[in-house]
């Protein structure tokens, strides 16, 4: 009888551990496996576009296959299911169907609506104008979307937000004075 009870307890422990196992396709974070069939939802449209400044200098480029270049250097890819990965294949962020962009740990970063408008909770939305210029509140920013199709604005906002937040401020070293 003791042997049967130990076997049953062992089977219960095994079944419980299998229930909490995560398939490798799951993303980290609180919403990683909330879909039953692990279907990849299409949350982004990937079309080629550029983000340029007022002089026309290209700062960001996304190709039709999702390859992202920043300042002329390849930095990663973005896919139709909202995943942004670096060149090593490491997940950087995921745009969920709920419009929340999460980092690789599942921490919410910003809300990006279907029209590309970004809301970080500050009360001042950042959105695209009809001609493709980025606008924060009432102020126009020095960023213009070339190929200003409304269908790529969400993708452009995702890439723009990540590049600006991952690169952080640029720090230059001051020259040391000569003695």
C-alpha positions in Angstrom: 0.0 0.0 0.0 2.9 2.4 0.9 4.4 1.7 -2.5 1.1 2.6 -4.3 0.7 5.8 -2.3 4.3 6.9 -3.1 3.7 6.1 -6.8 0.5 8.2 -6.8 2.2 11.1 -5.1 5.1 10.9 -7.6 2.6 11.0 -10.5 0.8 14.0 -9.0 4.1 15.9 -8.6 5.1 15.0 -12.2 1.7 16.1 -13.6 1.8 19.4 -11.6 5.3 20.2 -12.9 4.1 19.6 -16.5 1.2 21.9 -16.0 3.5 24.8 -15.1 6.1 24.1 -17.8 6.4 26.8 -20.5 6.9 25.9 -24.1 10.0 27.6 -25.5 7.9 29.7 -27.9 6.5 31.7 -24.9 7.7 35.1 -24.2 8.8 36.2 -20.8 6.3 38.4 -19.0 2.8 38.1 -17.6 1.1 37.7 -21.0 3.5 35.3 -22.6 1.3 32.2 -22.9 -2.1 33.7 -22.5 -3.2 32.4 -25.9 -4.3 28.8 -26.0 -2.8 27.7 -29.3 0.3 30.0 -29.3 -0.9 31.6 -32.5 1.1 34.5 -33.6 -1.2 37.5 -33.9 -0.6 40.0 -36.6 -0.3 43.3 -34.7 2.1 45.1 -37.1 2.3 45.7 -40.8 5.8 45.6 -42.1 6.5 47.9 -45.1 9.7 49.7 -45.9 9.9 53.2 -44.4 12.5 55.8 -43.2 12.5 58.2 -40.3 14.4 61.4 -41.3 15.2 64.7 -39.7 14.3 68.1 -41.2 17.5 68.1 -43.4 16.5 64.7 -44.9 19.2 62.7 -43.1 18.0 59.1 -42.5 18.2 58.1 -38.9 16.1 54.9 -39.0 15.3 52.6 -41.8 13.0 49.5 -41.8 13.1 47.3 -44.8 10.2 45.2 -46.1 11.5 42.1 -44.4 11.6 43.8 -41.0 15.4 44.5 -40.9 16.0 47.6 -38.8 19.0 50.0 -39.4 19.8 52.9 -37.1 22.3 55.5 -38.3 23.3 53.2 -41.2 24.0 50.2 -39.0 21.9 47.0 -38.7 20.5 46.7 -35.2 17.8 44.0 -35.4 14.5 43.0 -36.9 10.8 43.5 -36.2 8.2 41.0 -37.1 4.4 41.1 -37.8 3.7 39.5 -34.5 5.2 42.5 -32.7 8.5 41.0 -31.7 11.7 43.1 -31.9 15.0 41.2 -31.7 18.6 42.3 -31.8 21.2 40.9 -34.2 22.0 38.0 -31.9 18.3 36.9 -31.8 17.7 38.2 -28.3 14.2 39.4 -27.7 14.2 43.2 -26.9 10.5 43.9 -26.8 7.0 42.7 -27.8 4.0 44.8 -28.9 1.0 42.9 -27.5 -2.5 42.8 -29.0 -3.5 45.0 -26.1 -1.3 47.8 -27.6 1.2 47.6 -24.8 4.9 47.5 -25.7 6.7 45.3 -23.1 10.4 44.8 -22.7 11.9 41.3 -22.6 11.0 40.9 -18.9 7.4 41.7 -19.4 7.6 45.3 -18.0 5.2 47.6 -19.8 7.0 50.5 -21.6 4.4 52.4 -23.5 1.0 52.1 -25.2 1.1 52.3 -29.0 -2.3 52.6 -30.6 -3.2 51.3 -34.1 -2.8 54.8 -35.5 0.8 54.9 -34.1 0.1 57.4 -31.3 2.2 56.7 -28.2 1.0 57.2 -24.6 3.5 56.7 -21.8 1.1 57.9 -19.1 2.5 61.4 -18.9 -0.7 62.9 -20.3 1.0 64.2 -23.4 0.5 62.0 -26.4 2.9 61.7 -29.2 1.3 61.1 -32.6 1.9 61.3 -36.3 0.4 64.2 -38.3 -1.2 63.6 -41.7 2.0 64.4 -43.6 4.1 62.0 -41.3 5.7 64.5 -38.9 5.9 63.4 -35.3 4.1 65.7 -32.9 4.3 65.8 -29.1 1.3 67.6 -27.7 1.2 70.8 -29.8 4.9 70.8 -30.7 6.3 69.4 -33.9 9.3 67.2 -33.4 12.3 66.9 -35.8 11.2 63.4 -37.0 9.4 62.7 -40.3 8.1 59.4 -41.5 8.9 58.9 -45.2 6.2 56.8 -46.8 3.7 58.2 -44.3 1.1 55.4 -44.9 -1.1 55.2 -41.9 -0.6 51.4 -41.9 3.1 51.7 -40.9 2.7 54.3 -38.2 2.4 51.7 -35.4 5.5 49.9 -36.6 7.4 53.3 -36.9 6.3 54.2 -33.4 7.5 50.9 -32.0 10.9 51.1 -33.6 11.3 54.8 -32.9 10.4 54.4 -29.2 12.8 51.4 -28.8 15.7 53.0 -30.5 15.4 56.2 -28.5 15.1 54.3 -25.2 17.7 51.6 -25.8 20.4 53.9 -27.0 19.9 56.4 -24.2 21.6 59.7 -24.0 24.9 60.1 -25.9 27.7 60.9 -23.5 30.9 62.4 -24.9 34.1 62.5 -23.0 35.6 66.0 -22.5 39.2 66.4 -23.4 41.5 66.6 -20.3 43.3 69.9 -19.9 47.0 69.9 -20.4 49.3 70.9 -17.6 
